[in-house]
Amino acid sequence: MYKKSEEKLVEDIFNCTESAFQHVAISVFKYQYEQNILYNRYCNLLKRNPNNVNTIYEIPFLPIQFFKTHQIKTTEFTEQVIFESSGTTTSINSKHFVKSTALYQQSFMQAFNQFYGKASSYCIIGLLPSYLQRSGSSLVYMINHLIQASSHNNSGFYLYNFIELQQVLLQNEAANQPTILIGVTYALIDFAEQYPMQLNHTIVMETGGMKGKKEELTRNQV
């Protein structure tokens, strides 16, 4: 049985170097295999286990369908929050049972800092109308946390307030203010069509998805 503690594994993950990535990933696989009953059963059906998985390419990935039909948990715990995937009123959404919101926040904030720097340096804008109109969105949770970490007065969610959004972006551009506009695909396209502008100090982060509002497009088409 794999003996590495959860605390040590979390420490290894957050301090992982590129050279140590495969070693840490294999350690995570072994822990999940031992502590997640459903994943253990799935791996055994594939005849994959810690004795014959030696590279990251051999680690089995749990099909997303299982997250719609089962509670996927590693160890037994009472979740602090449950995130749900987006879907239609008749679809079954996948669910993510989060053991620790603090750990969840540490994960996405450390990743953000690594690739973009401190959130306090940016004006962070969320254009996520379909996500805000339902509960249980991990994306809204993350963006809201980033907005709170931003020191800019204009950071926030803008829904369909395109005129106000245009004014804020133009104001930020004139002030050379670094800005991140995070939006669902269809809303970004609607805004760009109605208010075309040249953005030199703004990063546009597209979260994907038309949510039934428009024809689905490839990334290159977008």
C-alpha positions in Angstrom: 0.0 0.0 0.0 1.2 3.5 -0.8 2.1 5.3 2.4 2.8 8.9 1.4 0.6 11.3 3.4 -1.9 13.7 1.8 -0.1 16.7 3.3 3.3 15.6 1.9 1.8 15.0 -1.5 0.1 18.4 -1.6 3.5 20.0 -0.7 5.2 18.1 -3.5 2.6 19.2 -6.0 2.8 22.9 -5.2 6.6 22.8 -5.2 7.0 20.6 -8.2 9.8 21.4 -10.7 9.7 20.5 -14.3 12.4 17.8 -13.7 10.4 16.3 -10.9 7.0 16.4 -12.6 6.8 12.7 -13.7 7.9 11.5 -10.2 5.2 13.7 -8.6 2.5 12.6 -11.1 3.2 8.9 -10.5 3.0 9.6 -6.7 -0.4 11.3 -7.2 -1.6 8.3 -9.3 -0.6 5.9 -6.6 -2.4 7.9 -3.9 -5.5 8.1 -6.0 -5.4 4.4 -6.8 -5.2 3.6 -3.1 -7.7 6.2 -1.7 -10.4 6.5 -4.4 -12.6 3.4 -4.5 -14.1 4.0 -8.0 -10.8 4.9 -9.6 -9.3 1.8 -8.1 -12.0 -0.4 -9.6 -11.6 1.4 -13.0 -7.8 1.0 -13.0 -8.1 -2.7 -12.1 -10.5 -3.3 -15.0 -7.9 -1.8 -17.3 -5.2 -3.9 -15.5 -3.3 -0.8 -14.5 -1.9 -0.4 -11.0 1.1 1.1 -9.2 3.2 -2.0 -10.2 2.9 -1.5 -13.9 2.4 2.2 -14.3 5.8 3.8 -14.7 5.3 6.9 -16.8 2.7 9.6 -17.0 1.5 8.2 -20.4 0.4 5.0 -18.7 -1.8 6.7 -16.1 -5.5 6.0 -16.8 -7.9 9.0 -17.0 -11.4 8.6 -15.4 -14.1 9.2 -18.1 -16.1 12.4 -17.5 -19.3 10.4 -17.6 -18.5 8.9 -14.2 -18.7 12.4 -12.7 -22.3 12.5 -13.8 -23.3 9.2 -12.3 -21.1 8.8 -9.2 -19.7 10.8 -6.3 -16.0 10.9 -7.1 -14.0 11.4 -3.9 -10.5 10.5 -2.9 -10.7 9.5 0.8 -13.9 10.0 2.7 -14.8 13.6 3.5 -17.7 16.1 3.8 -17.3 18.5 0.9 -17.1 22.3 1.4 -18.5 23.0 -2.0 -20.0 21.2 -5.0 -19.3 22.5 -8.4 -21.4 21.5 -11.4 -20.7 21.6 -15.1 -22.9 23.7 -17.3 -25.7 22.0 -19.2 -29.3 22.2 -20.4 -32.3 21.9 -18.2 -32.7 18.2 -19.2 -29.1 17.1 -19.0 -27.3 15.5 -16.1 -24.4 17.7 -15.0 -21.1 16.4 -13.8 -20.2 17.2 -10.2 -17.0 18.1 -8.5 -16.9 17.5 -4.7 -14.3 19.8 -3.2 -12.8 18.8 0.1 -11.0 22.1 0.8 -11.8 25.4 -0.8 -8.6 26.8 0.6 -6.6 24.2 -1.3 -8.7 24.9 -4.4 -8.0 28.6 -4.1 -4.3 27.9 -3.6 -4.2 25.8 -6.8 -5.7 28.4 -9.2 -4.1 31.4 -7.6 -0.6 29.8 -7.8 -1.2 28.9 -11.4 -2.4 32.4 -12.2 0.6 34.0 -10.5 2.9 31.7 -12.4 1.6 32.6 -15.8 0.3 36.2 -15.3 1.8 37.6 -12.2 -0.1 39.1 -9.2 -3.8 39.6 -9.7 -3.5 42.9 -7.9 -1.6 44.3 -10.9 -4.6 43.8 -13.2 -8.1 45.1 -13.7 -10.0 41.8 -13.9 -13.3 41.7 -15.8 -15.7 38.8 -16.0 -18.1 38.5 -19.0 -19.9 35.3 -18.0 -23.6 35.9 -18.2 -24.7 32.3 -18.6 -22.5 31.2 -15.7 -23.8 33.9 -13.4 -27.4 32.9 -14.1 -26.9 29.5 -12.4 -25.3 28.3 -9.2 -22.4 25.9 -8.7 -20.0 27.3 -11.3 -16.3 26.8 -10.5 -15.4 29.4 -13.1 -17.5 32.1 -11.4 -15.9 31.0 -8.1 -12.4 31.4 -9.5 -13.0 34.7 -11.3 -14.8 36.2 -8.3 -11.7 35.3 -6.2 -9.4 36.9 -8.7 -11.6 40.0 -8.8 -11.4 40.3 -5.0 -7.6 39.9 -5.3 -7.4 42.8 -7.8 -6.9 46.3 -6.5 -8.6 48.0 -9.4 -11.9 49.8 -8.8 -13.3 48.7 -12.2 -12.7 44.9 -11.6 -16.0 43.0 -11.6 -18.6 41.1 -13.6 -20.3 43.0 -16.4 -23.0 40.6 -17.6 -24.6 42.3 -20.7 -23.5 45.9 -19.7 -21.6 46.3 -23.0 -21.6 50.1 -23.0 -20.1 50.2 -19.5 -17.6 47.5 -20.5 -16.5 49.4 -23.5 -16.0 52.6 -21.5 -13.9 50.7 -18.9 -11.7 49.0 -21.5 -11.1 52.3 -23.3 -10.3 54.0 -20.0 -7.9 51.3 -19.1 -6.3 51.4 -22.5 -5.8 55.1 -22.3 -4.2 54.7 -18.8 -2.0 51.8 -20.0 -3.7 49.7 -17.3 -3.1 45.9 -17.6 -6.5 44.3 -17.9 -7.7 40.7 -18.2 -11.1 40.2 -19.9 -12.4 36.7 -19.1 -15.5 35.7 -21.1 -17.6 32.9 -22.4 -17.2 32.7 -26.2 -20.6 33.9 -27.4 -20.5 36.9 -25.1 -17.1 37.9 -26.3 -18.1 37.6 -29.9 -21.3 39.7 -29.3 -19.3 42.4 -27.6 -16.5 42.4 -30.3 -19.1 42.7 -33.1 -20.9 45.6 -31.4 -17.9 47.4 -30.0 -14.8 46.7 -32.1 -11.6 48.2 -30.6 -7.9 47.8 -30.6 -6.7 46.4 -27.3 -3.0 46.8 -26.5 -3.0 46.4 -22.7 -5.8 43.8 -22.4 -5.5 40.1 -22.4 -8.7 38.4 -23.6 -9.2 35.0 -22.0 -11.9 32.9 -23.8 -13.4 30.2 -21.6 -15.1 28.3 -24.4 -18.6 27.4 -25.2 -21.6 28.9 -27.0 -24.1 27.5 -24.5 -26.6 27.1 -27.3 -26.6 30.8 -28.1 -24.7 30.5 -31.4 -23.2 27.9 -33.7 -20.2 26.2 -32.2 -16.9 27.4 -33.7 -13.4 26.1 -33.6 -10.7 28.1 -31.8 -9.2 29.3 -35.1 -12.7 30.5 -36.3 -13.2 32.4 -33.1 
